[in-house]
Amino acid sequence: MHDALGHELSLLALSAGALKLADGLEPEHRAAAGDIRSRAEAAVDRLGEVIGVLRETAEGAPTRPQGISVRRLVEEASAAGLPVTARIEGEPDDDGHGPAPHTARAAHRVVQEALTNAAKHAPGAEVSVDVIHAAGGAWVSVSVENGPAVVPRTDGDIRSRPGVGGRGLFGLDERVRLAGGTFSCGPTPEGGFAVRATLPCAGRPRPSAAAPSLPYAGPSLPYAGPVLEQRHARRRLGRTALTAVTVCLSLGALLGGALTWWDMLVTERAVLSAEDFGRLRAGQQRARIAPHLPEAQTRHRPAHIPPPPQGAGTTCEYYAMTANPFDDSSGDVYRLCFRAGTLVSAQALRA
């Protein structure tokens, strides 16, 4: 999805931006072009969010071959308004010694993603694409470098800074490593951004993250790898934090459920039914009404309790109306006050 749609949407946004700046355009048409560009950029962002969800369960790299060459990618980007030039040296041999399919796919994706990032993060900057096939068909190196942005971005989006963005570079690093190659990216001394990869032309994709040391025909980057390594580390840290939070919430829910169940059991022994409460009258002896009273008193007390009846030797007992925590009368109690073994007051206290 990212390969097929992300690149096309970015070129659509670039074309809309160029149309917005065209001479002789009516104000309403200029506004419509700006709206198209904004919607295309928003679609790219939403696509990145969807990819973020799908990547959690993705298994392995795509195996469907790409049907568009690097030259075609450069031509399409140039037609959309991106100032891009290409230099392709040492075309693949026609005797079957060209790059393996997975290598061709990886090289294609490096160029595609780098052009997309240049159009999005460095509008107006010149872009150079270099693809070099080693003599004998041993390896192929790809380099895409853009200068600093010429047209300033005014939306304040942090992703307009070169090298800061979504999941494209992270996915490129994975794809190149799976193909057995090496990958690097980072800012250039001139203020631009460069993406470079070296891929073996033969062999099977490597399942591990480690890649062999391959030669590269071009200048080295002053700042590379750490950007992607930091993203790897943040991803691992995010998963660890999510696991820890999930475990804590699960334990909290289990503990809360256990305490609620235990409180219901304890309160059940202190419930005085409304029918039995209705039989109570002042002046009754406690010994007479004792068979209708629960075996224990409730520990719950309403926040505001009126004072008990005055008099020496007055004692009060509290009984729950219900043990169901979801009942409307949960927390309400009956208060029975006795003096010298005689009931002097029976009240229903609301929480």
TIMI-999467 format. One record per residue (C-alpha): residue number from 1; residue in three letters; x, y, z. Coordinates in nm, 4 decimals, always signed. Example, Ala and Ser with C-alpha at 12.3 -4.5 7.8 and 13.67 -1.06 7.14 Angstrom:
BEGIN
ATOM    n  res         X         Y         Z
ATOM    1  ALA   +1.2300   -0.4500   +0.7800
ATOM    2  SER   +1.3670   -0.1060   +0.7140
***
This chain:
BEGIN
ATOM    n  res         X         Y         Z
ATOM    1  MET   +0.0000   +0.0000   +0.0000
ATOM    2  HIS   +0.2785   +0.2415   +0.0907
ATOM    3  ASP   +0.4754   +0.1576   -0.2257
ATOM    4  ALA   +0.1817   +0.1945   -0.4619
ATOM    5  LEU   -0.0110   +0.4842   -0.3069
ATOM    6  GLY   +0.2338   +0.6946   -0.1069
ATOM    7  HIS   +0.4478   +0.7845   -0.4068
ATOM    8  GLU   +0.1514   +0.8641   -0.6327
ATOM    9  LEU   -0.0207   +1.0787   -0.3687
ATOM   10  SER   +0.2981   +1.2776   -0.3112
ATOM   11  LEU   +0.3323   +1.3432   -0.6851
ATOM   12  LEU   -0.0340   +1.4492   -0.6902
ATOM   13  ALA   +0.0330   +1.6983   -0.4107
ATOM   14  LEU   +0.3389   +1.8275   -0.5966
ATOM   15  SER   +0.1390   +1.8777   -0.9185
ATOM   16  ALA   -0.1367   +2.0586   -0.7293
ATOM   17  GLY   +0.1219   +2.2853   -0.5683
ATOM   18  ALA   +0.2667   +2.3707   -0.9089
ATOM   19  LEU   -0.0823   +2.4405   -1.0452
ATOM   20  LYS   -0.1523   +2.6733   -0.7528
ATOM   21  LEU   +0.1463   +2.8895   -0.8496
ATOM   22  ALA   +0.0627   +2.8983   -1.2232
ATOM   23  ASP   +0.0198   +3.2405   -1.3849
ATOM   24  GLY   -0.3244   +3.3661   -1.4887
ATOM   25  LEU   -0.5157   +3.1326   -1.2574
ATOM   26  GLU   -0.8459   +3.2553   -1.1171
ATOM   27  PRO   -0.8540   +3.2995   -0.7378
ATOM   28  GLU   -1.1169   +3.0281   -0.6931
ATOM   29  HIS   -0.9143   +2.7874   -0.9078
ATOM   30  ARG   -0.5990   +2.8703   -0.7126
ATOM   31  ALA   -0.7839   +2.7972   -0.3887
ATOM   32  ALA   -0.9120   +2.4679   -0.5320
ATOM   33  ALA   -0.5550   +2.3661   -0.6282
ATOM   34  GLY   -0.4399   +2.4453   -0.2747
ATOM   35  ASP   -0.7240   +2.2378   -0.1351
ATOM   36  ILE   -0.6282   +1.9432   -0.3575
ATOM   37  ARG   -0.2709   +1.9642   -0.2346
ATOM   38  SER   -0.3796   +1.9767   +0.1311
ATOM   39  ARG   -0.6105   +1.6801   +0.0866
ATOM   40  ALA   -0.3405   +1.4784   -0.0917
ATOM   41  GLU   -0.0933   +1.5472   +0.1897
ATOM   42  ALA   -0.3568   +1.4530   +0.4479
ATOM   43  ALA   -0.4174   +1.1278   +0.2564
ATOM   44  VAL   -0.0442   +1.0497   +0.2744
ATOM   45  ASP   -0.0515   +1.1036   +0.6517
ATOM   46  ARG   -0.3577   +0.8816   +0.6956
ATOM   47  LEU   -0.1949   +0.6157   +0.4789
ATOM   48  GLY   +0.1043   +0.6238   +0.7124
ATOM   49  GLU   -0.1252   +0.5688   +1.0112
ATOM   50  VAL   -0.2866   +0.2687   +0.8400
ATOM   51  ILE   +0.0544   +0.1240   +0.7531
ATOM   52  GLY   +0.1541   +0.1647   +1.1179
ATOM   53  VAL   -0.1314   -0.0645   +1.2204
ATOM   54  LEU   -0.0747   -0.3190   +0.9431
ATOM   55  ARG   +0.3004   -0.3373   +1.0072
ATOM   56  GLU   +0.2372   -0.4781   +1.3550
ATOM   57  THR   +0.1165   -0.8044   +1.1994
ATOM   58  ALA   +0.3060   -0.7988   +0.8697
ATOM   59  GLU   +0.5220   -1.1018   +0.7994
ATOM   60  GLY   +0.8117   -1.0544   +0.5618
ATOM   61  ALA   +0.8691   -0.8139   +0.2769
ATOM   62  PRO   +0.6442   -0.7880   -0.0304
ATOM   63  THR   +0.7310   -1.0245   -0.3093
ATOM   64  ARG   +0.5277   -0.8760   -0.5943
ATOM   65  PRO   +0.7700   -0.7446   -0.8599
ATOM   66  GLN   +0.7655   -0.3785   -0.9493
ATOM   67  GLY   +0.6552   -0.2999   -1.3013
ATOM   68  ILE   +0.8101   +0.0470   -1.3275
ATOM   69  SER   +1.1828   +0.1088   -1.3900
ATOM   70  VAL   +1.3985   +0.3659   -1.2157
ATOM   71  ARG   +1.4075   +0.5694   -1.5374
ATOM   72  ARG   +1.0266   +0.5732   -1.5434
ATOM   73  LEU   +1.0160   +0.6918   -1.1803
ATOM   74  VAL   +1.2489   +0.9804   -1.2623
ATOM   75  GLU   +1.0447   +1.0719   -1.5703
ATOM   76  GLU   +0.7186   +1.0768   -1.3738
ATOM   77  ALA   +0.8700   +1.2873   -1.0954
ATOM   78  SER   +1.0118   +1.5325   -1.3495
ATOM   79  ALA   +0.6771   +1.5557   -1.5288
ATOM   80  ALA   +0.5106   +1.6352   -1.1953
ATOM   81  GLY   +0.7436   +1.9338   -1.1455
ATOM   82  LEU   +1.0291   +1.7883   -0.9413
ATOM   83  PRO   +1.3707   +1.9160   -1.0674
ATOM   84  VAL   +1.5394   +1.5753   -1.0854
ATOM   85  THR   +1.8290   +1.4411   -1.2914
ATOM   86  ALA   +1.9369   +1.0784   -1.3248
ATOM   87  ARG   +2.2700   +0.9093   -1.3913
ATOM   88  ILE   +2.2597   +0.5355   -1.4538
ATOM   89  GLU   +2.5911   +0.3626   -1.5170
ATOM   90  GLY   +2.6637   +0.0023   -1.6120
ATOM   91  GLU   +2.3198   -0.1176   -1.7204
ATOM   92  PRO   +2.2351   -0.4749   -1.6097
ATOM   93  ASP   +2.3675   -0.7466   -1.8364
ATOM   94  ASP   +2.1271   -0.9051   -2.0818
ATOM   95  ASP   +2.2790   -1.2530   -2.0405
ATOM   96  GLY   +2.0963   -1.3323   -1.7169
ATOM   97  HIS   +2.3529   -1.1739   -1.4825
ATOM   98  GLY   +2.1375   -0.8752   -1.3925
ATOM   99  PRO   +2.0070   -0.8038   -1.0424
ATOM  100  ALA   +1.7910   -1.0640   -0.8749
ATOM  101  PRO   +1.4196   -0.9715   -0.8487
ATOM  102  HIS   +1.4412   -0.8833   -0.4807
ATOM  103  THR   +1.7429   -0.6617   -0.5511
ATOM  104  ALA   +1.5607   -0.4803   -0.8331
ATOM  105  ARG   +1.2593   -0.4271   -0.6069
ATOM  106  ALA   +1.4756   -0.2886   -0.3267
ATOM  107  ALA   +1.6623   -0.0500   -0.5595
ATOM  108  HIS   +1.3331   +0.0658   -0.7090
ATOM  109  ARG   +1.1907   +0.1351   -0.3637
ATOM  110  VAL   +1.4964   +0.3333   -0.2519
ATOM  111  VAL   +1.4588   +0.5690   -0.5484
ATOM  112  GLN   +1.0803   +0.5892   -0.5119
ATOM  113  GLU   +1.0835   +0.6705   -0.1404
ATOM  114  ALA   +1.3693   +0.9195   -0.1706
ATOM  115  LEU   +1.1915   +1.1081   -0.4503
ATOM  116  THR   +0.8709   +1.1120   -0.2464
ATOM  117  ASN   +1.0528   +1.2532   +0.0575
ATOM  118  ALA   +1.2291   +1.5167   -0.1524
ATOM  119  ALA   +0.9002   +1.6347   -0.3016
ATOM  120  LYS   +0.7364   +1.6483   +0.0405
ATOM  121  HIS   +1.0124   +1.7794   +0.2688
ATOM  122  ALA   +1.2295   +1.9880   +0.0333
ATOM  123  PRO   +0.9977   +2.1545   -0.2218
ATOM  124  GLY   +1.1831   +2.3158   -0.5086
ATOM  125  ALA   +1.5175   +2.1519   -0.4285
ATOM  126  GLU   +1.7192   +1.9886   -0.7042
ATOM  127  VAL   +1.7412   +1.6101   -0.6787
ATOM  128  SER   +2.0060   +1.3817   -0.8273
ATOM  129  VAL   +1.9601   +1.0076   -0.8740
ATOM  130  ASP   +2.2669   +0.7857   -0.9268
ATOM  131  VAL   +2.2350   +0.4131   -0.9978
ATOM  132  ILE   +2.5642   +0.2298   -1.0574
ATOM  133  HIS   +2.5866   -0.1351   -1.1639
ATOM  134  ALA   +2.9247   -0.2865   -1.0833
ATOM  135  ALA   +3.1227   -0.4523   -1.3595
ATOM  136  GLY   +3.0502   -0.8235   -1.3636
ATOM  137  GLY   +2.7116   -0.7776   -1.1996
ATOM  138  ALA   +2.8330   -0.8218   -0.8389
ATOM  139  TRP   +2.6444   -0.5357   -0.6812
ATOM  140  VAL   +2.4417   -0.2233   -0.7533
ATOM  141  SER   +2.4559   +0.1037   -0.5604
ATOM  142  VAL   +2.1787   +0.3628   -0.5422
ATOM  143  SER   +2.2100   +0.7227   -0.4268
ATOM  144  VAL   +1.9391   +0.9902   -0.4175
ATOM  145  GLU   +2.0398   +1.3320   -0.2893
ATOM  146  ASN   +1.8463   +1.6573   -0.2696
ATOM  147  GLY   +1.9524   +2.0073   -0.1795
ATOM  148  PRO   +1.7891   +2.2349   +0.0777
ATOM  149  ALA   +1.4281   +2.3390   +0.0249
ATOM  150  VAL   +1.3801   +2.6332   -0.2099
ATOM  151  VAL   +1.0099   +2.6931   -0.1401
ATOM  152  PRO   +0.9586   +2.7372   +0.2371
ATOM  153  ARG   +0.6827   +2.5398   +0.4023
ATOM  154  THR   +0.4353   +2.7493   +0.5987
ATOM  155  ASP   +0.2215   +2.4817   +0.7610
ATOM  156  GLY   +0.4516   +2.4443   +1.0613
ATOM  157  ASP   +0.4550   +2.0677   +1.0238
ATOM  158  ILE   +0.7691   +1.9162   +1.1756
ATOM  159  ARG   +0.7726   +1.6604   +0.8954
ATOM  160  SER   +0.8693   +1.9375   +0.6521
ATOM  161  ARG   +1.2242   +1.9159   +0.7893
ATOM  162  PRO   +1.4521   +1.6885   +0.5832
ATOM  163  GLY   +1.4913   +1.3481   +0.7378
ATOM  164  VAL   +1.1984   +1.3846   +0.9758
ATOM  165  GLY   +0.8841   +1.1968   +0.8839
ATOM  166  GLY   +0.6919   +0.8739   +0.8794
ATOM  167  ARG   +0.7771   +0.5112   +0.8174
ATOM  168  GLY   +0.9321   +0.5259   +0.4703
ATOM  169  LEU   +1.3013   +0.5324   +0.5684
ATOM  170  PHE   +1.2385   +0.2786   +0.8423
ATOM  171  GLY   +1.0814   +0.0445   +0.5870
ATOM  172  LEU   +1.3671   +0.1031   +0.3394
ATOM  173  ASP   +1.6227   +0.0005   +0.5996
ATOM  174  GLU   +1.4328   -0.3232   +0.6609
ATOM  175  ARG   +1.3877   -0.3942   +0.2894
ATOM  176  VAL   +1.7546   -0.3352   +0.2005
ATOM  177  ARG   +1.8782   -0.5469   +0.4907
ATOM  178  LEU   +1.6443   -0.8306   +0.3925
ATOM  179  ALA   +1.7917   -0.8143   +0.0433
ATOM  180  GLY   +2.1424   -0.8553   +0.1922
ATOM  181  GLY   +2.2547   -0.4951   +0.1383
ATOM  182  THR   +2.3589   -0.1904   +0.3381
ATOM  183  PHE   +2.1575   +0.1278   +0.3861
ATOM  184  SER   +2.2364   +0.4774   +0.5120
ATOM  185  CYS   +2.0660   +0.8136   +0.5162
ATOM  186  GLY   +2.1133   +1.1543   +0.6674
ATOM  187  PRO   +2.1661   +1.5269   +0.6103
ATOM  188  THR   +2.4438   +1.6473   +0.3815
ATOM  189  PRO   +2.6933   +1.9271   +0.4592
ATOM  190  GLU   +2.5133   +2.1484   +0.2042
ATOM  191  GLY   +2.1884   +2.1336   +0.4032
ATOM  192  GLY   +2.0144   +1.8718   +0.1930
ATOM  193  PHE   +1.9440   +1.5058   +0.2519
ATOM  194  ALA   +2.0831   +1.1858   +0.1004
ATOM  195  VAL   +1.9596   +0.8259   +0.0859
ATOM  196  ARG   +2.2055   +0.5553   -0.0229
ATOM  197  ALA   +2.1988   +0.1784   -0.0524
ATOM  198  THR   +2.4302   -0.0934   -0.1834
ATOM  199  LEU   +2.2740   -0.4254   -0.2848
ATOM  200  PRO   +2.4183   -0.7584   -0.4023
ATOM  201  CYS   +2.2909   -0.8571   -0.7458
ATOM  202  ALA   +2.2740   -1.2319   -0.6799
ATOM  203  GLY   +2.1747   -1.4583   -0.3962
ATOM  204  ARG   +1.8654   -1.4988   -0.1846
ATOM  205  PRO   +1.7230   -1.2387   +0.0522
ATOM  206  ARG   +1.8824   -1.2480   +0.3959
ATOM  207  PRO   +1.6391   -1.3201   +0.6816
ATOM  208  SER   +1.8571   -1.1516   +0.9449
ATOM  209  ALA   +1.9066   -0.7816   +1.0104
ATOM  210  ALA   +2.2831   -0.8036   +0.9598
ATOM  211  ALA   +2.4141   -0.7099   +0.6147
ATOM  212  PRO   +2.7569   -0.7689   +0.4592
ATOM  213  SER   +3.0032   -0.4887   +0.4007
ATOM  214  LEU   +2.9678   -0.3973   +0.0334
ATOM  215  PRO   +3.1585   -0.1350   -0.1646
ATOM  216  TYR   +2.9951   +0.1944   -0.2520
ATOM  217  ALA   +3.1001   +0.4109   -0.5449
ATOM  218  GLY   +3.0327   +0.7561   -0.4042
ATOM  219  PRO   +3.0977   +0.9969   -0.1144
ATOM  220  SER   +3.0250   +0.8876   +0.2394
ATOM  221  LEU   +2.7575   +1.0443   +0.4536
ATOM  222  PRO   +2.8639   +1.2514   +0.7562
ATOM  223  TYR   +2.5471   +1.1484   +0.9394
ATOM  224  ALA   +2.3803   +0.8158   +0.8698
ATOM  225  GLY   +2.2539   +0.5032   +1.0494
ATOM  226  PRO   +2.1736   +0.6624   +1.3916
ATOM  227  VAL   +1.8490   +0.8106   +1.2590
ATOM  228  LEU   +1.7100   +0.4658   +1.1820
ATOM  229  GLU   +1.8703   +0.3068   +1.4882
ATOM  230  GLN   +1.6916   +0.5629   +1.7038
ATOM  231  ARG   +1.3644   +0.4726   +1.5354
ATOM  232  HIS   +1.4321   +0.1040   +1.5998
ATOM  233  ALA   +1.5028   +0.1852   +1.9658
ATOM  234  ARG   +1.1915   +0.4032   +1.9992
ATOM  235  ARG   +0.9820   +0.1266   +1.8452
ATOM  236  ARG   +1.1184   -0.1317   +2.0908
ATOM  237  LEU   +1.0728   +0.1105   +2.3799
ATOM  238  GLY   +0.7153   +0.1798   +2.2725
ATOM  239  ARG   +0.6330   -0.1904   +2.2640
ATOM  240  THR   +0.7909   -0.2420   +2.6072
ATOM  241  ALA   +0.5997   +0.0517   +2.7534
ATOM  242  LEU   +0.2735   -0.0700   +2.5988
ATOM  243  THR   +0.3291   -0.4175   +2.7436
ATOM  244  ALA   +0.4069   -0.2738   +3.0881
ATOM  245  VAL   +0.0981   -0.0501   +3.0856
ATOM  246  THR   -0.1213   -0.3378   +2.9666
ATOM  247  VAL   +0.0091   -0.5682   +3.2411
ATOM  248  CYS   -0.0420   -0.3014   +3.5081
ATOM  249  LEU   -0.3952   -0.2263   +3.3915
ATOM  250  SER   -0.4784   -0.5970   +3.3794
ATOM  251  LEU   -0.3441   -0.6539   +3.7303
ATOM  252  GLY   -0.5313   -0.3476   +3.8533
ATOM  253  ALA   -0.8549   -0.4722   +3.6980
ATOM  254  LEU   -0.8078   -0.8178   +3.8515
ATOM  255  LEU   -0.7276   -0.6703   +4.1932
ATOM  256  GLY   -1.0236   -0.4332   +4.1740
ATOM  257  GLY   -1.2550   -0.7167   +4.0757
ATOM  258  ALA   -1.1277   -0.9365   +4.3589
ATOM  259  LEU   -1.1739   -0.6603   +4.6158
ATOM  260  THR   -1.5237   -0.5839   +4.4876
ATOM  261  TRP   -1.6184   -0.9532   +4.5069
ATOM  262  TRP   -1.4795   -0.9816   +4.8609
ATOM  263  ASP   -1.6612   -0.6655   +4.9726
ATOM  264  MET   -1.9877   -0.8046   +4.8331
ATOM  265  LEU   -1.9401   -1.1261   +5.0332
ATOM  266  VAL   -1.8708   -0.9350   +5.3538
ATOM  267  THR   -2.1580   -0.6918   +5.2999
ATOM  268  GLU   -2.3986   -0.9770   +5.2250
ATOM  269  ARG   -2.3731   -1.0823   +5.5909
ATOM  270  ALA   -2.4798   -0.7323   +5.7025
ATOM  271  VAL   -2.7877   -0.6765   +5.4824
ATOM  272  LEU   -3.1146   -0.5964   +5.6588
ATOM  273  SER   -3.4100   -0.6453   +5.4277
ATOM  274  ALA   -3.6631   -0.3672   +5.3823
ATOM  275  GLU   -3.9374   -0.6068   +5.4980
ATOM  276  ASP   -3.7648   -0.6767   +5.8302
ATOM  277  PHE   -3.6860   -0.3076   +5.8781
ATOM  278  GLY   -4.0550   -0.2311   +5.8301
ATOM  279  ARG   -4.1405   -0.4550   +6.1292
ATOM  280  LEU   -3.9299   -0.2509   +6.3704
ATOM  281  ARG   -4.1008   -0.0107   +6.6116
ATOM  282  ALA   -3.9628   +0.2107   +6.8858
ATOM  283  GLY   -3.9997   +0.0512   +7.2274
ATOM  284  GLN   -3.9338   -0.3060   +7.1085
ATOM  285  GLN   -3.6837   -0.5107   +7.3061
ATOM  286  ARG   -3.3643   -0.6018   +7.1215
ATOM  287  ALA   -3.3938   -0.9626   +7.2290
ATOM  288  ARG   -3.7299   -0.9812   +7.0543
ATOM  289  ILE   -3.6142   -0.8363   +6.7216
ATOM  290  ALA   -3.2710   -1.0033   +6.7261
ATOM  291  PRO   -3.3886   -1.2975   +6.5030
ATOM  292  HIS   -3.4682   -1.0463   +6.2263
ATOM  293  LEU   -3.1280   -0.8704   +6.2416
ATOM  294  PRO   -2.8223   -0.9752   +6.0291
ATOM  295  GLU   -2.5366   -1.1612   +6.1942
ATOM  296  ALA   -2.2902   -0.8740   +6.1341
ATOM  297  GLN   -2.2919   -0.4993   +6.0963
ATOM  298  THR   -2.1739   -0.3177   +5.7850
ATOM  299  ARG   -1.8434   -0.1316   +5.7811
ATOM  300  HIS   -1.9803   +0.1360   +5.5474
ATOM  301  ARG   -2.1069   +0.4636   +5.6873
ATOM  302  PRO   -2.2608   +0.7544   +5.4960
ATOM  303  ALA   -2.0460   +1.0659   +5.4792
ATOM  304  HIS   -2.2910   +1.2777   +5.6779
ATOM  305  ILE   -2.4576   +1.0998   +5.9708
ATOM  306  PRO   -2.7088   +1.2847   +6.1874
ATOM  307  PRO   -2.6418   +1.2672   +6.5612
ATOM  308  PRO   -2.7992   +0.9728   +6.7433
ATOM  309  PRO   -3.0756   +1.0221   +6.9993
ATOM  310  GLN   -2.9442   +1.1806   +7.3157
ATOM  311  GLY   -2.9420   +0.9865   +7.6362
ATOM  312  ALA   -2.7033   +0.7960   +7.8562
ATOM  313  GLY   -2.6155   +0.4463   +7.7412
ATOM  314  THR   -2.7404   +0.4892   +7.3835
ATOM  315  THR   -2.5695   +0.2582   +7.1303
ATOM  316  CYS   -2.6317   +0.2384   +6.7545
ATOM  317  GLU   -2.5989   -0.0445   +6.5051
ATOM  318  TYR   -2.5606   -0.0114   +6.1260
ATOM  319  TYR   -2.6880   -0.2547   +5.8612
ATOM  320  ALA   -2.6630   -0.2399   +5.4823
ATOM  321  MET   -2.9655   -0.2070   +5.2547
ATOM  322  THR   -2.8039   -0.4077   +4.9714
ATOM  323  ALA   -2.4784   -0.5864   +4.8849
ATOM  324  ASN   -2.5094   -0.5107   +4.5127
ATOM  325  PRO   -2.2578   -0.2339   +4.4263
ATOM  326  PHE   -2.4619   -0.1446   +4.1155
ATOM  327  ASP   -2.7912   -0.0967   +4.3042
ATOM  328  ASP   -2.9208   +0.2577   +4.3565
ATOM  329  SER   -2.9301   +0.1992   +4.7322
ATOM  330  SER   -2.5689   +0.0812   +4.7469
ATOM  331  GLY   -2.4010   +0.2616   +5.0370
ATOM  332  ASP   -2.7310   +0.3363   +5.2118
ATOM  333  VAL   -2.7667   +0.1958   +5.5644
ATOM  334  TYR   -3.0208   +0.1390   +5.8384
ATOM  335  ARG   -2.9312   +0.2769   +6.1825
ATOM  336  LEU   -3.0886   +0.1150   +6.4889
ATOM  337  CYS   -3.0244   +0.2852   +6.8211
ATOM  338  PHE   -3.0852   +0.1100   +7.1555
ATOM  339  ARG   -3.0895   +0.2308   +7.5140
ATOM  340  ALA   -3.0942   -0.0208   +7.7950
ATOM  341  GLY   -3.1835   -0.2981   +7.5454
ATOM  342  THR   -3.4795   -0.1080   +7.4014
ATOM  343  LEU   -3.5103   +0.0229   +7.0462
ATOM  344  VAL   -3.5400   +0.4024   +7.0593
ATOM  345  SER   -3.4714   +0.4918   +6.6940
ATOM  346  ALA   -3.4798   +0.3208   +6.3501
ATOM  347  GLN   -3.3608   +0.5391   +6.0600
ATOM  348  ALA   -3.2724   +0.4914   +5.6915
ATOM  349  LEU   -2.9565   +0.6934   +5.6101
ATOM  350  ARG   -2.8809   +0.7735   +5.2462
ATOM  351  ALA   -2.5252   +0.7913   +5.1180
***
